[in-house]
Amino acid sequence: MRSRILGFLALAVGAGAGAIAIAQSNTSQQQPEKPPQVFRTEANFVRVDAYPTRNGQPVLDLKAEEFEIFDDDKPQKLETFEHVLISPAGPQSQRSEPNSIGASQQAIADPRNRVFVLFLDSAHVTLEGSWHAREPLIRFVDRLLGPDDLVGVMTPTMSAADVVFARKTVVLADGLRNIWPWGTRQTLIEDDRDREYDSCYPMSYQADVVAEMKARRHERNTLDALRELVLYLRDMREERKAIVTVSEGWLLFRPNADLTRLRKDPNDPTGTTQEHIPTPPPISVGPDGRITTKNRNVVGNGIEQQTCDAERIYLAHIDDDQYFRDIMGDANRANATFYTVDPRGLPVFDTPIGPEPPPGIVVDAAILRRRTDTLRTLAENTDGMTVQGSNDLDIGLKRIANDLSSYYLLGYLSSNAKLDGKYHNIKVRVKRPGVDVRARRGYRSATEAEVTAARKAANPPTTSSKDSVTTAMSSLSRLRADWRFSMNAVPIAAAGSKQISTIWVAGEVPAGEAGRAWTNGGTIALDIRAGDSTATARVPLAAGERAFAVPVKLSSPVSSGDLNVRASLTATDPSAAPVTDILQLDVATSVGQPMLFRRGPATGNRQVPAGNFQFSRTERAHLEFPAAADAKPGSARLLDKSGEPLAIPVTTGERTDAQSGQRWLTADVTLAALAAADYVVEFTTGDAASQKKVMTAIRVTR
């Protein structure tokens, strides 16, 4: 069931990515022309979206002179004014998709387009809740959204960078209807870490520890995902972002010292049987004769007991109540609004009758009230609204769409001209009696560095090492802790040409429990689209192998466009669920990027392809940069995340692939001396007059 849910999410995101790759023209109906966008370049220009209402209904006839704006309690002069009225939703054929990733980002940044994220809190929604919500959610995304609205879907297991925004929602609607059991609360569906907790604490007198650890971890994962989404959307646009959160609420755990109390066996008459006392990993001699702290006390699913104990201590000390308040503060500063939806309708009890005995009626009522209160608090404190206490979810979801159906775009030149990067409060008032207005609450002023960068945006900048490091680090946003498959793709130009004719693809499945389904091998089907060119390939994964690297020749050469690689994995083991993964890159910016390989104890000391840019300190990272026949071997160095060079040697060389004849320049770095952090390998080729630097970010773990 969990695999089907992940498959649906991959399908929904993949469909959005495909929609971006294929432009759809609107020929059935001529849309009225929008007013031209006006871009202001002044450092102190501030844009505010205001939502005035009277008795809960949008006010549509306000004039510019009826608005008052205050910046840090100082009145401001209105410079720009526009009323945006969302047109009624039309058929899917009238919704025009962006035709590239850049066009999608530009559409999101357009203040005249509404942006919705449907956050499905799978860990805190029951199976019944996901069933009850499926048709109302389908009608919400299919009928209530306007033709220019963009919508994406996210769950706690996704990275915010993986959210794909699209206008056509057919695939998303089909997924909600056909694969509706995405809610996992109060079910037998567990992830690998849940099962590892069971292995760490298997005794019956430890059951309360395991249950609370699972609940605390899932709640923190959800809150982490919400905060990441808020910060991600903050950087995408200034105007309001609507996060429709489908959840049954949270308990907001506070520190609980009792979780770390050593449990005793109540059935032991001597009272001496109890949990072990947590200790650090012992120092011992490993199989290779070297001193190591690798723990041999490994429980059933391959997790060290010390890891379980460390997470138990960490989870006992988390304060989700304060973290929840911090998220609301971040949302207000990011102009992100939460609209919460309790899919249960009119719940009577929060806890099911079985299989475990439920709490008393009074306790259960308090838990239910706590959950619903958190949903209401999140919505009310971010200028949103909550849908709960009603079996008719359509009415509430329609209120959400109507709430954002009309708004005013106001712009002013702030009297505060300081480039200090500080947060400033905004207040918007309407002179007309009886009108309430909700608006952006504040903004962070630009810094001198940001203004300088913005003024140079029209010209090709000479990128500094620190800026290049920051850009390279952004690629690590693709890394996910719960990954089941990961890819890397490198475009290769034909000999004597600048056009791309081949895509090298590397992929790998994780080691340990997460990759156990691929022990007997499998098959990977690759579907590649680069610009207007396509290619397909089938790659066998031999038994015992978990990585591959293959060149795939395109149907025709390309020089630019989006690069989309879709991989469908089918394991030889018939009981293993298939996996689908999608990689989105830009052809032009990906040229010259390296293939990555890893070598260490987990690979049997063999060099194997790496699709994931995360490495262990016990491994060696090997990078291969595509090179022309006359290219000279370059130099390389390792930088920290601030762009400062480290005293870690990087060995360079070259090789030529025996089968394809492709020449590669190589760089090797041993990671043992590094702390767990993010780093960049800077590879330089060419002489001083035509020097080229390629920055590749990697993440090093323990």
TAFENWO-V462759 format. One record per residue. N is the residue number from 1. RES is the residue in three letters. PHI is phi in whole degrees, -180 to 180 (* if undefined). NEAR is the number of other ideal C-beta (glycine too) atoms within 8 Angstrom. Layout:
n=(N;N)
res=(RES;RES)
phi=(PHI;PHI)
near=(NEAR;NEAR)
//
This chain:
n=(1;2;3;4;5;6;7;8;9;10;11;12;13;14;15;16;17;18;19;20;21;22;23;24;25;26;27;28;29;30;31;32;33;34;35;36;37;38;39;40;41;42;43;44;45;46;47;48;49;50;51;52;53;54;55;56;57;58;59;60;61;62;63;64;65;66;67;68;69;70;71;72;73;74;75;76;77;78;79;80;81;82;83;84;85;86;87;88;89;90;91;92;93;94;95;96;97;98;99;100;101;102;103;104;105;106;107;108;109;110;111;112;113;114;115;116;117;118;119;120;121;122;123;124;125;126;127;128;129;130;131;132;133;134;135;136;137;138;139;140;141;142;143;144;145;146;147;148;149;150;151;152;153;154;155;156;157;158;159;160;161;162;163;164;165;166;167;168;169;170;171;172;173;174;175;176;177;178;179;180;181;182;183;184;185;186;187;188;189;190;191;192;193;194;195;196;197;198;199;200;201;202;203;204;205;206;207;208;209;210;211;212;213;214;215;216;217;218;219;220;221;222;223;224;225;226;227;228;229;230;231;232;233;234;235;236;237;238;239;240;241;242;243;244;245;246;247;248;249;250;251;252;253;254;255;256;257;258;259;260;261;262;263;264;265;266;267;268;269;270;271;272;273;274;275;276;277;278;279;280;281;282;283;284;285;286;287;288;289;290;291;292;293;294;295;296;297;298;299;300;301;302;303;304;305;306;307;308;309;310;311;312;313;314;315;316;317;318;319;320;321;322;323;324;325;326;327;328;329;330;331;332;333;334;335;336;337;338;339;340;341;342;343;344;345;346;347;348;349;350;351;352;353;354;355;356;357;358;359;360;361;362;363;364;365;366;367;368;369;370;371;372;373;374;375;376;377;378;379;380;381;382;383;384;385;386;387;388;389;390;391;392;393;394;395;396;397;398;399;400;401;402;403;404;405;406;407;408;409;410;411;412;413;414;415;416;417;418;419;420;421;422;423;424;425;426;427;428;429;430;431;432;433;434;435;436;437;438;439;440;441;442;443;444;445;446;447;448;449;450;451;452;453;454;455;456;457;458;459;460;461;462;463;464;465;466;467;468;469;470;471;472;473;474;475;476;477;478;479;480;481;482;483;484;485;486;487;488;489;490;491;492;493;494;495;496;497;498;499;500;501;502;503;504;505;506;507;508;509;510;511;512;513;514;515;516;517;518;519;520;521;522;523;524;525;526;527;528;529;530;531;532;533;534;535;536;537;538;539;540;541;542;543;544;545;546;547;548;549;550;551;552;553;554;555;556;557;558;559;560;561;562;563;564;565;566;567;568;569;570;571;572;573;574;575;576;577;578;579;580;581;582;583;584;585;586;587;588;589;590;591;592;593;594;595;596;597;598;599;600;601;602;603;604;605;606;607;608;609;610;611;612;613;614;615;616;617;618;619;620;621;622;623;624;625;626;627;628;629;630;631;632;633;634;635;636;637;638;639;640;641;642;643;644;645;646;647;648;649;650;651;652;653;654;655;656;657;658;659;660;661;662;663;664;665;666;667;668;669;670;671;672;673;674;675;676;677;678;679;680;681;682;683;684;685;686;687;688;689;690;691;692;693;694;695;696;697;698;699;700;701;702)
res=(MET;ARG;SER;ARG;ILE;LEU;GLY;PHE;LEU;ALA;LEU;ALA;VAL;GLY;ALA;GLY;ALA;GLY;ALA;ILE;ALA;ILE;ALA;GLN;SER;ASN;THR;SER;GLN;GLN;GLN;PRO;GLU;LYS;PRO;PRO;GLN;VAL;PHE;ARG;THR;GLU;ALA;ASN;PHE;VAL;ARG;VAL;ASP;ALA;TYR;PRO;THR;ARG;ASN;GLY;GLN;PRO;VAL;LEU;ASP;LEU;LYS;ALA;GLU;GLU;PHE;GLU;ILE;PHE;ASP;ASP;ASP;LYS;PRO;GLN;LYS;LEU;GLU;THR;PHE;GLU;HIS;VAL;LEU;ILE;SER;PRO;ALA;GLY;PRO;GLN;SER;GLN;ARG;SER;GLU;PRO;ASN;SER;ILE;GLY;ALA;SER;GLN;GLN;ALA;ILE;ALA;ASP;PRO;ARG;ASN;ARG;VAL;PHE;VAL;LEU;PHE;LEU;ASP;SER;ALA;HIS;VAL;THR;LEU;GLU;GLY;SER;TRP;HIS;ALA;ARG;GLU;PRO;LEU;ILE;ARG;PHE;VAL;ASP;ARG;LEU;LEU;GLY;PRO;ASP;ASP;LEU;VAL;GLY;VAL;MET;THR;PRO;THR;MET;SER;ALA;ALA;ASP;VAL;VAL;PHE;ALA;ARG;LYS;THR;VAL;VAL;LEU;ALA;ASP;GLY;LEU;ARG;ASN;ILE;TRP;PRO;TRP;GLY;THR;ARG;GLN;THR;LEU;ILE;GLU;ASP;ASP;ARG;ASP;ARG;GLU;TYR;ASP;SER;CYS;TYR;PRO;MET;SER;TYR;GLN;ALA;ASP;VAL;VAL;ALA;GLU;MET;LYS;ALA;ARG;ARG;HIS;GLU;ARG;ASN;THR;LEU;ASP;ALA;LEU;ARG;GLU;LEU;VAL;LEU;TYR;LEU;ARG;ASP;MET;ARG;GLU;GLU;ARG;LYS;ALA;ILE;VAL;THR;VAL;SER;GLU;GLY;TRP;LEU;LEU;PHE;ARG;PRO;ASN;ALA;ASP;LEU;THR;ARG;LEU;ARG;LYS;ASP;PRO;ASN;ASP;PRO;THR;GLY;THR;THR;GLN;GLU;HIS;ILE;PRO;THR;PRO;PRO;PRO;ILE;SER;VAL;GLY;PRO;ASP;GLY;ARG;ILE;THR;THR;LYS;ASN;ARG;ASN;VAL;VAL;GLY;ASN;GLY;ILE;GLU;GLN;GLN;THR;CYS;ASP;ALA;GLU;ARG;ILE;TYR;LEU;ALA;HIS;ILE;ASP;ASP;ASP;GLN;TYR;PHE;ARG;ASP;ILE;MET;GLY;ASP;ALA;ASN;ARG;ALA;ASN;ALA;THR;PHE;TYR;THR;VAL;ASP;PRO;ARG;GLY;LEU;PRO;VAL;PHE;ASP;THR;PRO;ILE;GLY;PRO;GLU;PRO;PRO;PRO;GLY;ILE;VAL;VAL;ASP;ALA;ALA;ILE;LEU;ARG;ARG;ARG;THR;ASP;THR;LEU;ARG;THR;LEU;ALA;GLU;ASN;THR;ASP;GLY;MET;THR;VAL;GLN;GLY;SER;ASN;ASP;LEU;ASP;ILE;GLY;LEU;LYS;ARG;ILE;ALA;ASN;ASP;LEU;SER;SER;TYR;TYR;LEU;LEU;GLY;TYR;LEU;SER;SER;ASN;ALA;LYS;LEU;ASP;GLY;LYS;TYR;HIS;ASN;ILE;LYS;VAL;ARG;VAL;LYS;ARG;PRO;GLY;VAL;ASP;VAL;ARG;ALA;ARG;ARG;GLY;TYR;ARG;SER;ALA;THR;GLU;ALA;GLU;VAL;THR;ALA;ALA;ARG;LYS;ALA;ALA;ASN;PRO;PRO;THR;THR;SER;SER;LYS;ASP;SER;VAL;THR;THR;ALA;MET;SER;SER;LEU;SER;ARG;LEU;ARG;ALA;ASP;TRP;ARG;PHE;SER;MET;ASN;ALA;VAL;PRO;ILE;ALA;ALA;ALA;GLY;SER;LYS;GLN;ILE;SER;THR;ILE;TRP;VAL;ALA;GLY;GLU;VAL;PRO;ALA;GLY;GLU;ALA;GLY;ARG;ALA;TRP;THR;ASN;GLY;GLY;THR;ILE;ALA;LEU;ASP;ILE;ARG;ALA;GLY;ASP;SER;THR;ALA;THR;ALA;ARG;VAL;PRO;LEU;ALA;ALA;GLY;GLU;ARG;ALA;PHE;ALA;VAL;PRO;VAL;LYS;LEU;SER;SER;PRO;VAL;SER;SER;GLY;ASP;LEU;ASN;VAL;ARG;ALA;SER;LEU;THR;ALA;THR;ASP;PRO;SER;ALA;ALA;PRO;VAL;THR;ASP;ILE;LEU;GLN;LEU;ASP;VAL;ALA;THR;SER;VAL;GLY;GLN;PRO;MET;LEU;PHE;ARG;ARG;GLY;PRO;ALA;THR;GLY;ASN;ARG;GLN;VAL;PRO;ALA;GLY;ASN;PHE;GLN;PHE;SER;ARG;THR;GLU;ARG;ALA;HIS;LEU;GLU;PHE;PRO;ALA;ALA;ALA;ASP;ALA;LYS;PRO;GLY;SER;ALA;ARG;LEU;LEU;ASP;LYS;SER;GLY;GLU;PRO;LEU;ALA;ILE;PRO;VAL;THR;THR;GLY;GLU;ARG;THR;ASP;ALA;GLN;SER;GLY;GLN;ARG;TRP;LEU;THR;ALA;ASP;VAL;THR;LEU;ALA;ALA;LEU;ALA;ALA;ALA;ASP;TYR;VAL;VAL;GLU;PHE;THR;THR;GLY;ASP;ALA;ALA;SER;GLN;LYS;LYS;VAL;MET;THR;ALA;ILE;ARG;VAL;THR;ARG)
phi=(*;-63;-67;-65;-64;-64;-64;-63;-65;-63;-64;-65;-68;-64;-65;-65;-65;-65;-66;-70;-76;-117;-75;-114;-93;-95;-113;-83;-153;-80;-86;-64;-69;-85;-65;-63;-73;-113;-106;-104;-109;-66;-65;-105;-81;-122;-111;-129;-103;-118;-123;-83;-138;-130;56;83;-109;-61;-97;-105;-122;-76;-107;-60;-71;-87;-98;-127;-123;-125;-111;52;69;-104;-65;-124;-92;-72;-101;-130;-149;-152;-100;-107;-118;-75;-76;-59;-65;-111;-66;-59;-66;-92;-97;-97;-83;-61;-99;-161;-64;-63;-65;-65;-65;-67;-65;-66;-74;-67;-66;-85;-102;-86;-123;-119;-122;-91;-95;-96;-80;-59;-72;-125;-133;-76;-60;-65;-64;-67;-68;-65;-89;-63;-69;-58;-67;-63;-66;-64;-76;-93;-115;-88;-84;-77;-67;-103;-69;-118;-134;-131;-125;-146;-129;-62;-88;-101;-87;-61;-68;-86;-71;-108;-97;-147;-102;-85;-119;-63;-67;-61;-64;-63;-66;-63;-81;-91;-121;-80;-79;-85;-76;-115;-67;60;-122;-88;-75;-133;-93;-61;-67;-59;-67;-68;-61;-60;-72;-69;-127;-86;-76;-64;-78;-103;-61;-67;-65;-62;-62;-72;-62;-62;-64;-67;-66;-64;-66;-66;-60;-64;-65;-60;-65;-64;-66;-61;-65;-60;-69;-67;-68;-57;-83;-91;-162;-83;-72;-61;-119;-99;-108;-85;-100;-95;-156;-99;95;-133;-89;55;-61;-113;-54;-137;-65;-66;-66;-94;-65;-71;-83;-111;-76;-69;-91;-90;-65;-82;72;-100;-83;-150;-65;-70;-85;-59;-135;-70;-60;-73;-89;-146;-105;-79;-60;-88;86;-97;-71;-145;-109;-65;-79;-91;-86;-107;-87;-48;-91;91;-104;-74;-62;-63;-65;-60;-65;-64;-69;-62;-66;-61;-66;-68;-106;-69;-125;-70;-64;-71;-61;-61;-65;-64;-64;-63;-64;-61;-64;-66;-71;-91;59;-108;-113;-98;-115;-96;-130;-92;-74;-76;81;-113;-74;-100;-124;-94;-104;-69;-68;-146;-76;-83;-60;-75;-70;-64;-61;-65;-66;-62;-63;-67;-65;-61;-65;-62;-64;-67;-64;-66;-65;-66;-63;-62;-70;-66;-88;-125;67;-105;-147;-114;-115;-158;72;-148;-81;-103;-70;-60;-63;-67;-67;-67;-62;-64;-63;-67;-61;-111;-80;-147;-155;-118;-97;-115;-134;-148;-93;-63;-69;-89;-95;-73;-96;-109;69;-92;-86;-126;-83;-122;-127;-121;-126;-119;-71;-67;-64;81;-106;-97;-133;-113;-150;-53;-89;176;-156;-100;-69;-73;-98;-60;-64;-67;-66;-61;-65;-66;-71;-94;-64;-75;-113;-62;-80;-88;-73;-79;-60;-66;-64;-65;-64;-61;-63;-64;-62;-63;-68;-74;-65;-75;-68;-131;-68;-102;-66;-114;-163;-143;-129;-139;-132;-130;-75;-124;-81;-67;-59;74;-137;-98;-86;-83;-118;-138;-117;-85;-122;-118;-147;-154;-103;-71;-81;80;-62;-64;-106;-64;-64;-104;-59;-92;89;174;-135;-115;-99;-104;-127;-118;-129;-124;61;-96;-101;-132;-165;-135;-160;-119;-118;-77;-112;-69;-59;87;-97;-136;-149;-152;-148;-139;-90;-124;-84;-77;-67;-156;-66;-135;-120;-159;114;-82;-112;-118;-118;-113;-118;-118;-103;-125;-81;-64;-66;-66;-82;-83;-77;-68;-127;-123;-137;-129;-118;-118;-138;-111;-59;-63;-78;-90;-64;91;-72;-93;-84;-115;-137;-128;-148;180;-58;-70;-104;67;60;-107;-84;-126;-62;-120;-92;-105;-87;-107;-126;-90;-64;-81;-108;-112;-94;-123;-115;-127;-104;-63;-142;-74;-64;-99;-71;-92;-57;-104;-115;-148;-150;-105;-116;-84;-69;-95;91;-86;-70;-112;-83;-116;-68;-121;-89;-110;-170;-155;-156;-124;-67;-67;-83;-94;78;-71;-94;-130;-96;-119;-144;-124;-141;-89;-101;-60;-84;-94;-81;-68;-172;-101;-138;-132;-94;-98;-113;-119;-129;86;-86;-62;-78;-130;-74;-131;-116;-120;-103;-128;-90;-133;-114;-109;-114;-65)
near=(7;8;9;10;13;11;13;11;12;12;11;12;13;11;12;14;12;9;12;16;10;8;7;9;5;10;3;6;6;3;7;4;4;5;5;4;5;5;4;8;6;6;8;9;12;11;12;13;14;13;15;13;12;9;4;4;6;10;12;7;4;12;5;6;5;8;15;8;14;12;14;7;6;8;6;11;6;11;7;11;10;7;10;10;7;11;7;5;8;8;5;8;6;11;11;9;12;10;8;10;10;6;10;14;9;9;12;12;8;8;11;7;10;12;16;13;15;13;15;11;13;14;11;12;17;11;10;8;15;16;9;11;13;11;7;11;13;11;11;15;13;11;6;10;13;9;11;11;12;14;15;12;13;13;12;11;9;11;9;13;7;10;13;10;11;15;12;10;12;8;11;15;11;8;11;11;9;6;10;9;10;13;13;11;11;5;9;3;6;6;7;9;7;9;11;14;12;9;10;11;10;6;7;4;8;11;7;7;11;11;8;11;13;11;10;12;11;11;15;12;11;14;13;9;15;12;12;10;15;14;11;11;15;11;5;10;9;7;11;13;13;13;16;13;13;13;14;13;12;12;11;10;11;7;7;8;7;5;11;7;6;6;11;10;9;5;4;9;4;5;6;5;7;7;8;5;5;7;6;5;8;7;6;9;6;9;3;4;5;6;6;8;8;7;10;5;7;8;12;4;9;8;11;10;12;12;8;14;10;9;10;12;10;8;13;11;7;11;9;15;9;7;12;14;8;9;13;12;8;13;13;12;11;11;13;14;12;11;15;14;15;16;13;10;10;7;9;3;8;7;7;6;3;6;2;4;3;9;6;5;5;6;8;13;8;8;12;11;8;11;13;12;9;13;15;11;10;16;13;9;7;12;6;14;10;14;13;11;6;10;5;6;15;9;8;14;16;10;10;15;11;8;10;11;8;10;11;13;15;14;12;14;10;12;7;10;7;6;11;6;8;7;8;12;9;14;8;14;9;12;7;8;3;4;11;6;11;8;11;13;8;10;9;9;14;10;9;7;6;10;11;8;9;10;8;8;7;4;5;3;8;4;6;7;9;8;9;13;15;8;9;11;11;7;8;11;8;9;11;9;4;8;10;10;12;9;12;13;14;11;12;12;11;10;6;3;8;4;9;15;10;12;16;14;16;15;17;14;12;10;6;7;9;11;12;7;9;14;9;8;12;13;9;14;12;15;10;17;10;16;11;5;11;9;12;9;10;8;11;8;13;6;7;5;8;10;12;11;9;9;10;13;6;15;5;6;10;13;9;6;10;14;17;14;14;12;16;10;16;8;11;7;10;4;4;9;7;10;12;12;13;12;12;8;11;9;16;7;6;12;9;7;8;12;12;15;12;14;11;10;6;9;11;5;6;6;7;11;12;14;11;9;14;8;13;10;11;8;12;10;14;12;14;12;15;12;10;6;6;4;9;6;8;11;6;12;9;13;14;10;10;6;11;6;6;10;3;9;5;11;7;12;9;9;8;8;9;3;4;6;6;10;13;13;15;12;15;12;13;8;13;6;5;11;4;7;9;10;14;16;16;13;16;11;13;9;5;3;5;5;9;8;9;12;11;13;13;14;12;14;8;4)
//
